[in-house]
């Protein structure tokens, strides 16, 4: 047990000390902090709130409403409104042409009712203009209603009650919570894929680098191949898990420190999420099992080469398996209840990428989860036995990279 712990400590320490590991983590932290500061940068360098408002001039030369600019701005909060009861319409049109204002509204009476001409520079964006005209129709109606209530000596409380907007909430027939979880499921699938594959790949680079430095010769004489393979797998898994947890903590702290409390986009997304502790634990289990499967495959790859630069070409079969499995999980995620998605959740090389997404989308049963985990455990054990046997025969091989047929031959001999 002591030798296993020594290998875990040695492997993890050597990987953490690498410049590439330090640089990648520093870059990831900077990216997270920068993304969390995007709202602050928008507020700092963006235009002011008043500049974003459409500039509107209302011309009421007949003094139909007998209103003021303040009355309009109290209701039309999203617009910068000026009210005139003595201004030439031609001057207003020229201001639109010179882009000093965006919209002009000329009030008039038609059959003893209030009407208006809605004047803009261009009428090609008909739908947008129609929407804005409808909004101002309601604004003008509210101002006119207030005027009539004042004429009837209505109380300020009654006028305020009349102006309270009616709130509404859009509800679709589909489960919005499930849709929100589905988006999180897609993100988690990407994270799990990169974490599982690249940390598994790191096992092969660790093995090959030690072969290059002849450290492996010392290891195999002082301990067993089983402890070497398992120790390196545990070490890289702990490093990967620690890195993921660390980056998640950085993201949480950065969110608390830098994201404004009134940033609607983030608060709206987070308020619609429904992820429990059980969901997080299940994703963690699939990360561990998925990583274990690919790590044992990668250990064999590292033993088949004598130089670190050959690891990438030797890992091509594993890369193809990982990519095909990921895309199988990705493309079936749009139909989580389909037979293809169920297969991707059971197939051991894609289960770690597919099943967490289906769980978060609420499209999986407890029996499927148990079956998937059992298949992953059995696959990991089988691959561990094969990897250890092949590793013990190939680890002291130097020279050209071993081919698949050579591995089979060594496996039979061992």
DRENDOMI-747757 format. One record per residue (C-alpha): x, y negated, z. Coordinates in nm, 4 decimals. Example, Ala and Ser with C-alpha at 12.3 -4.5 7.8 and 13.67 -1.06 7.14 Angstrom:
1.2300|0.4500|0.7800 .
1.3670|0.1060|0.7140 .
//
This chain:
0.0000|0.0000|0.0000 .
0.2885|-0.2311|0.0756 .
0.4350|-0.1826|-0.2739 .
0.0943|-0.2626|-0.4286 .
0.0726|-0.5848|-0.2303 .
0.4302|-0.6704|-0.3342 .
0.3417|-0.6305|-0.7038 .
0.0258|-0.8405|-0.6625 .
0.2209|-1.1149|-0.4855 .
0.5104|-1.1069|-0.7318 .
0.2872|-1.1153|-1.0423 .
0.0584|-1.3906|-0.9144 .
0.3524|-1.6029|-0.7971 .
0.5359|-1.5702|-1.1284 .
0.2246|-1.6674|-1.3290 .
0.1320|-1.9643|-1.1097 .
0.4866|-2.1019|-1.1376 .
0.4720|-2.1098|-1.5193 .
0.4738|-2.4571|-1.6719 .
0.1970|-2.3604|-1.9126 .
-0.0320|-2.2675|-1.6216 .
0.0401|-2.5946|-1.4409 .
-0.0068|-2.8059|-1.7560 .
-0.3339|-2.6343|-1.8529 .
-0.4774|-2.6865|-1.5049 .
-0.3696|-3.0504|-1.5015 .
-0.5312|-3.1083|-1.8409 .
-0.8528|-2.9342|-1.7338 .
-0.8735|-3.1465|-1.4178 .
-0.8176|-3.4653|-1.6187 .
-1.0900|-3.3633|-1.8652 .
-1.3377|-3.2931|-1.5843 .
-1.2642|-3.6245|-1.4112 .
-1.2835|-3.8114|-1.7431 .
-1.6206|-3.6559|-1.8320 .
-1.7594|-3.7456|-1.4908 .
-1.6463|-4.1061|-1.5468 .
-1.8179|-4.1411|-1.8860 .
-2.1276|-4.3121|-1.7331 .
-1.9026|-4.5607|-1.5526 .
-1.7124|-4.6338|-1.8746 .
-2.0414|-4.6886|-2.0565 .
-2.1530|-4.9325|-1.7880 .
-1.8140|-5.1089|-1.7855 .
-1.7632|-5.1515|-2.1596 .
-2.1188|-5.1321|-2.2870 .
-2.3285|-5.4352|-2.3581 .
-2.5379|-5.5863|-2.0859 .
-2.8946|-5.4845|-2.0219 .
-3.0390|-5.8035|-2.1685 .
-2.8401|-5.7565|-2.4896 .
-3.0056|-5.4203|-2.5442 .
-3.3542|-5.5683|-2.5272 .
-3.5352|-5.6643|-2.8448 .
-3.5776|-6.0422|-2.8705 .
-3.9412|-6.1311|-2.9360 .
-4.1098|-6.4682|-2.9907 .
-4.4863|-6.4956|-2.9523 .
-4.6451|-6.7941|-3.1284 .
-4.9889|-6.8948|-2.9959 .
-5.0508|-7.2289|-3.1645 .
-5.4278|-7.1938|-3.1081 .
-5.3580|-7.1487|-2.7353 .
-5.5763|-6.8392|-2.7316 .
-5.4152|-6.6845|-2.4251 .
-5.2942|-6.9983|-2.2483 .
-5.0135|-6.7831|-2.1084 .
-4.6413|-6.8168|-2.0350 .
-4.3188|-6.6318|-2.1070 .
-4.3123|-6.5065|-1.7470 .
-4.6520|-6.3388|-1.7838 .
-4.5339|-6.1440|-2.0865 .
-4.1951|-6.0477|-1.9392 .
-4.3617|-5.9141|-1.6233 .
-4.5431|-5.6579|-1.8385 .
-4.3001|-5.6028|-2.1279 .
-3.9944|-5.5194|-1.9197 .
-3.8099|-5.3608|-2.2133 .
-3.8240|-5.6797|-2.4214 .
-3.6910|-6.0345|-2.4009 .
-4.0085|-6.2299|-2.4747 .
-4.0517|-6.6030|-2.5380 .
-4.4014|-6.7525|-2.5564 .
-4.4759|-7.0711|-2.7542 .
-4.8024|-7.2566|-2.8089 .
-4.6570|-7.5234|-3.0320 .
-4.4013|-7.3921|-3.2790 .
-4.3841|-7.3777|-3.6557 .
-4.4231|-7.0245|-3.7872 .
-4.1720|-7.0942|-4.0633 .
-3.9071|-7.1706|-3.8016 .
-3.9782|-6.8361|-3.6350 .
-3.9502|-6.6510|-3.9670 .
-3.6173|-6.8218|-4.0345 .
-3.4926|-6.7104|-3.6918 .
-3.5785|-6.3517|-3.7913 .
-3.3967|-6.3882|-4.1238 .
-3.0920|-6.5286|-3.9428 .
-3.1149|-6.2330|-3.6964 .
-3.1461|-6.4640|-3.3993 .
-3.4572|-6.2734|-3.2931 .
-3.5910|-5.9292|-3.3826 .
-3.9693|-5.9687|-3.3879 .
-4.2239|-6.2477|-3.4177 .
-4.5900|-6.2223|-3.3214 .
-4.8382|-6.4812|-3.4491 .
-5.1596|-6.4748|-3.2456 .
-5.4913|-6.5548|-3.4102 .
-5.8629|-6.5098|-3.3570 .
-6.0675|-6.2726|-3.5705 .
-6.4424|-6.2507|-3.4961 .
-6.3864|-6.3959|-3.1485 .
-6.1297|-6.1287|-3.0646 .
-5.7542|-6.1609|-3.0235 .
-5.5481|-6.0371|-3.3203 .
-5.1909|-6.0914|-3.4332 .
-4.9493|-6.0669|-3.7247 .
-4.6468|-5.8519|-3.6474 .
-4.3475|-5.9993|-3.8346 .
-4.0132|-5.8200|-3.8781 .
-3.7220|-5.8612|-4.1163 .
-3.7755|-5.5274|-4.2924 .
-4.0758|-5.3003|-4.3070 .
-3.8943|-4.9858|-4.4261 .
-3.8885|-4.8325|-4.0760 .
-4.2658|-4.8178|-4.0714 .
-4.3024|-4.5623|-3.7936 .
-4.0770|-4.7567|-3.5551 .
-4.2520|-5.0841|-3.6317 .
-4.5903|-4.9190|-3.5895 .
-4.4904|-4.7891|-3.2462 .
-4.3593|-5.1304|-3.1338 .
-4.6708|-5.3042|-3.2689 .
-4.8902|-5.0650|-3.0694 .
-4.6873|-5.1435|-2.7573 .
-4.7335|-5.5185|-2.8043 .
-5.1013|-5.4671|-2.8709 .
-5.1274|-5.3240|-2.5193 .
-4.9050|-5.5977|-2.3730 .
-5.1176|-5.8728|-2.5280 .
-5.4334|-5.6942|-2.4139 .
-5.2996|-5.6846|-2.0558 .
-5.2106|-6.0559|-2.0601 .
-5.5533|-6.1407|-2.2027 .
-5.7211|-5.9251|-1.9367 .
-5.5272|-6.1064|-1.6646 .
-5.6353|-6.4404|-1.8120 .
-6.0017|-6.3400|-1.8074 .
-5.9740|-6.2093|-1.4509 .
-5.8183|-6.5379|-1.3368 .
-6.1032|-6.7278|-1.4993 .
-6.3433|-6.5185|-1.2909 .
-6.1435|-6.5941|-0.9755 .
-6.0348|-6.2321|-0.9322 .
-5.8095|-6.1607|-0.6365 .
-5.4340|-6.1046|-0.6929 .
-5.4772|-5.7518|-0.5565 .
-5.7379|-5.6707|-0.8237 .
-5.5191|-5.8141|-1.1010 .
-5.2216|-5.6097|-0.9737 .
-5.4343|-5.2936|-0.9616 .
-5.5479|-5.3496|-1.3201 .
-5.1872|-5.3798|-1.4364 .
-5.0636|-5.0600|-1.2689 .
-4.9669|-4.8273|-1.5580 .
-5.1179|-4.4806|-1.5783 .
-4.8405|-4.2246|-1.5427 .
-4.8283|-3.9013|-1.7353 .
-4.6213|-3.5841|-1.7584 .
-4.5669|-3.3805|-2.0735 .
-4.6203|-3.0090|-2.0166 .
-4.5442|-2.7486|-2.2811 .
-4.6829|-2.3988|-2.2937 .
-4.3309|-2.2543|-2.2688 .
-4.1478|-2.2222|-1.9407 .
-3.9204|-2.5286|-1.9260 .
-3.7367|-2.3833|-1.6282 .
-3.6542|-2.0747|-1.8284 .
-3.5355|-2.2882|-2.1210 .
-3.3105|-2.4877|-1.8887 .
-3.1689|-2.1678|-1.7414 .
-3.1174|-2.0357|-2.0941 .
-2.8889|-2.3297|-2.1741 .
-2.6929|-2.2646|-1.8572 .
-2.6797|-1.8986|-1.9564 .
-2.5166|-1.9916|-2.2881 .
-2.2570|-2.2031|-2.1090 .
-2.1873|-1.9244|-1.8592 .
-2.1412|-1.6765|-2.1463 .
-1.8740|-1.8982|-2.3030 .
-1.6974|-1.9424|-1.9687 .
-1.7090|-1.5693|-1.8941 .
-1.5788|-1.4804|-2.2397 .
-1.2769|-1.7092|-2.2239 .
-1.2033|-1.6197|-1.8612 .
-1.2361|-1.2434|-1.9121 .
-1.0414|-1.2301|-2.2367 .
-0.7579|-1.4714|-2.1630 .
-0.6859|-1.3443|-1.8135 .
-0.6903|-0.9912|-1.9504 .
-0.4486|-1.1082|-2.2195 .
-0.2255|-1.2509|-1.9454 .
-0.1798|-0.8980|-1.8080 .
-0.0216|-0.7865|-2.1361 .
0.2118|-1.0892|-2.1469 .
0.3135|-1.0219|-1.7864 .
0.4009|-0.6601|-1.8633 .
0.5910|-0.7444|-2.1821 .
0.7886|-1.0283|-2.0199 .
0.9070|-0.7932|-1.7469 .
1.0117|-0.5402|-2.0069 .
1.2144|-0.8099|-2.1778 .
1.3886|-0.9015|-1.8533 .
1.4315|-0.5307|-1.7602 .
1.2420|-0.5918|-1.4325 .
1.0180|-0.3013|-1.5312 .
1.3009|-0.0528|-1.4894 .
1.3302|-0.1537|-1.1242 .
0.9535|-0.1416|-1.0721 .
0.9005|0.2073|-1.2139 .
1.1801|0.3493|-1.0000 .
1.0511|0.1908|-0.6791 .
0.6772|0.2544|-0.7146 .
0.4230|0.4432|-0.9270 .
0.2771|0.3342|-1.2627 .
-0.0672|0.3389|-1.1029 .
0.0306|0.0751|-0.8486 .
0.1990|-0.1346|-1.1171 .
-0.1036|-0.1392|-1.3475 .
-0.3563|-0.1870|-1.0665 .
-0.1383|-0.4453|-0.8933 .
-0.0967|-0.6580|-1.2032 .
-0.4676|-0.6310|-1.2803 .
-0.5588|-0.7434|-0.9289 .
-0.3036|-1.0261|-0.9366 .
-0.4239|-1.1779|-1.2637 .
-0.7859|-1.1324|-1.1573 .
-0.7228|-1.3215|-0.8345 .
-0.5381|-1.5975|-1.0213 .
-0.8213|-1.6273|-1.2744 .
-1.0918|-1.6268|-1.0091 .
-0.9000|-1.8809|-0.8046 .
-0.8569|-2.1059|-1.1066 .
-1.2277|-2.0887|-1.1938 .
-1.3328|-2.1629|-0.8360 .
-1.0819|-2.4479|-0.8167 .
-1.2069|-2.6095|-1.1369 .
-1.5683|-2.5714|-1.0242 .
-1.4823|-2.7419|-0.6937 .
-1.3072|-3.0232|-0.8833 .
-1.6194|-3.0634|-1.0982 .
-1.8461|-3.0780|-0.7913 .
-1.6257|-3.3303|-0.6100 .
-1.5869|-3.5419|-0.9266 .
-1.9621|-3.5366|-0.9760 .
-2.0217|-3.6555|-0.6202 .
-1.7562|-3.9274|-0.6435 .
-1.7943|-4.0634|-0.9949 .
-2.1407|-3.9867|-1.1380 .
-2.3839|-4.2709|-1.0510 .
-2.6782|-4.1575|-0.8395 .
-2.9218|-4.3127|-1.0876 .
-2.7705|-4.1489|-1.3955 .
-3.0956|-4.0097|-1.5346 .
-2.9548|-3.7527|-1.7780 .
-2.7527|-3.5594|-1.5191 .
-3.0133|-3.5867|-1.2427 .
-3.2872|-3.4673|-1.4766 .
-3.0855|-3.1631|-1.5890 .
-2.9897|-3.0684|-1.2340 .
-3.3448|-3.1119|-1.1047 .
-3.4719|-2.8592|-1.3596 .
-3.2124|-2.5938|-1.2813 .
-3.3149|-2.2847|-1.0916 .
-3.0017|-2.0889|-1.0056 .
-2.9812|-1.9031|-0.6762 .
-2.6962|-1.7530|-0.4785 .
-2.7890|-1.4091|-0.6137 .
-2.7437|-1.5324|-0.9724 .
-2.3975|-1.6670|-0.8907 .
-2.2959|-1.3406|-0.7200 .
-2.4152|-1.1344|-1.0179 .
-2.2146|-1.3530|-1.2581 .
-1.9139|-1.3029|-1.0304 .
-1.9612|-0.9236|-1.0394 .
-1.9752|-0.9251|-1.4192 .
-1.6653|-1.1442|-1.4362 .
-1.4737|-0.8975|-1.2160 .
-1.5923|-0.5877|-1.4041 .
-1.5540|-0.7416|-1.7497 .
-1.2088|-0.8662|-1.6650 .
-1.1098|-0.5228|-1.5284 .
-1.2116|-0.3504|-1.8533 .
-1.0127|-0.5882|-2.0732 .
-0.7200|-0.6066|-1.8297 .
-0.6603|-0.2298|-1.8443 .
-0.6710|-0.2428|-2.2239 .
-0.4235|-0.5309|-2.2215 .
-0.1851|-0.3474|-1.9875 .
-0.1384|-0.0804|-2.2537 .
-0.0772|-0.3495|-2.5162 .
0.1979|-0.5049|-2.3068 .
0.3703|-0.1716|-2.2649 .
0.3781|-0.1055|-2.6407 .
0.5965|-0.4087|-2.7219 .
0.9465|-0.5047|-2.6218 .
0.9216|-0.8807|-2.6824 .
0.6650|-1.1346|-2.5576 .
0.6254|-1.2826|-2.9064 .
0.4930|-0.9475|-3.0295 .
0.2064|-0.9416|-2.7795 .
-0.0280|-1.1481|-2.9952 .
-0.0046|-0.9184|-3.2973 .
-0.0262|-0.6094|-3.0762 .
-0.3412|-0.7482|-2.9115 .
-0.5269|-0.7838|-3.2431 .
-0.7457|-0.4731|-3.1883 .
-0.8464|-0.5952|-2.8422 .
-0.9131|-0.9433|-2.9807 .
-1.1425|-0.7997|-3.2464 .
-1.3288|-0.5936|-2.9867 .
-1.3689|-0.8993|-2.7635 .
-1.4865|-1.1282|-3.0457 .
-1.7321|-0.8757|-3.1885 .
-1.8687|-0.8104|-2.8393 .
-1.9017|-1.1811|-2.7650 .
-2.0833|-1.2579|-3.0893 .
-2.3085|-0.9592|-3.0313 .
-2.4039|-1.1114|-2.6957 .
-2.4286|-1.4630|-2.8417 .
-2.6550|-1.3870|-3.1361 .
-2.8848|-1.1602|-2.9351 .
-2.9213|-1.4188|-2.6581 .
-3.1860|-1.6038|-2.8612 .
-3.4100|-1.2965|-2.8248 .
-3.3298|-1.1728|-2.4718 .
-3.6127|-0.9164|-2.4752 .
-3.5089|-0.7517|-2.8019 .
-3.3569|-0.4044|-2.8334 .
-3.0337|-0.5571|-2.9685 .
-3.0020|-0.7770|-2.6598 .
-3.0659|-0.4781|-2.4329 .
-2.7941|-0.2844|-2.6145 .
-2.5497|-0.5763|-2.5765 .
-2.6238|-0.5762|-2.2021 .
-2.5400|-0.2057|-2.1674 .
-2.2478|-0.1823|-2.4130 .
-1.9466|-0.2107|-2.1768 .
-1.7403|-0.4474|-2.3916 .
-2.0244|-0.7007|-2.4332 .
-2.2167|-0.6524|-2.1068 .
-2.0102|-0.9129|-1.9198 .
-2.1000|-1.1745|-2.1832 .
-2.4641|-1.0774|-2.2367 .
-2.6143|-0.9686|-1.9061 .
-2.5528|-1.2895|-1.7000 .
-2.7346|-1.4923|-1.9664 .
-3.0322|-1.2561|-1.9677 .
-3.0453|-1.2652|-1.5880 .
-3.0498|-1.6466|-1.5795 .
-3.3165|-1.6484|-1.8523 .
-3.5300|-1.4113|-1.6422 .
-3.5449|-1.1473|-1.9162 .
-3.3999|-0.8449|-1.7377 .
-3.5183|-0.5837|-1.4892 .
-3.3397|-0.4542|-1.1816 .
-3.2971|-0.1143|-1.3442 .
-3.1168|-0.2660|-1.6410 .
-2.8787|-0.4519|-1.4107 .
-2.7949|-0.1374|-1.2149 .
-2.7473|0.0660|-1.5343 .
-2.5245|-0.2007|-1.6861 .
-2.3054|-0.2253|-1.3754 .
-2.2706|0.1537|-1.3517 .
-2.1670|0.1757|-1.7191 .
-1.9098|-0.0995|-1.6640 .
-1.7661|0.0712|-1.3551 .
-1.7417|0.4098|-1.5282 .
-1.5793|0.2477|-1.8342 .
-1.3301|0.0609|-1.6141 .
-1.2341|0.3818|-1.4320 .
-1.1894|0.5761|-1.7568 .
-0.9821|0.2981|-1.9119 .
-0.7755|0.2728|-1.5925 .
-0.6910|0.6435|-1.6075 .
-0.5999|0.6228|-1.9763 .
-0.4038|0.2993|-1.9310 .
-0.1999|0.4320|-1.6392 .
-0.1117|0.7514|-1.8250 .
-0.0120|0.5749|-2.1475 .
0.1585|0.2958|-1.9550 .
0.3790|0.5378|-1.7634 .
0.4963|0.6947|-2.0922 .
0.5360|0.3716|-2.2942 .
0.6624|0.1264|-2.0354 .
1.0325|0.2109|-2.0839 .
1.0031|0.2096|-2.4614 .
1.2230|-0.0531|-2.6286 .
1.2504|-0.1381|-2.9949 .
0.9707|-0.1483|-3.2519 .
0.6120|-0.1832|-3.1365 .
0.4349|0.1471|-3.0743 .
0.1527|0.2291|-3.3127 .
-0.1813|0.3772|-3.2125 .
-0.0764|0.7233|-3.3312 .
0.2373|0.6944|-3.1151 .
0.0221|0.6124|-2.8142 .
-0.1909|0.9222|-2.8730 .
0.1231|1.1313|-2.8994 .
0.2646|0.9870|-2.5763 .
-0.0691|1.0345|-2.4040 .
-0.0792|1.4048|-2.4946 .
0.2806|1.4516|-2.3892 .
0.2168|1.2866|-2.0548 .
//
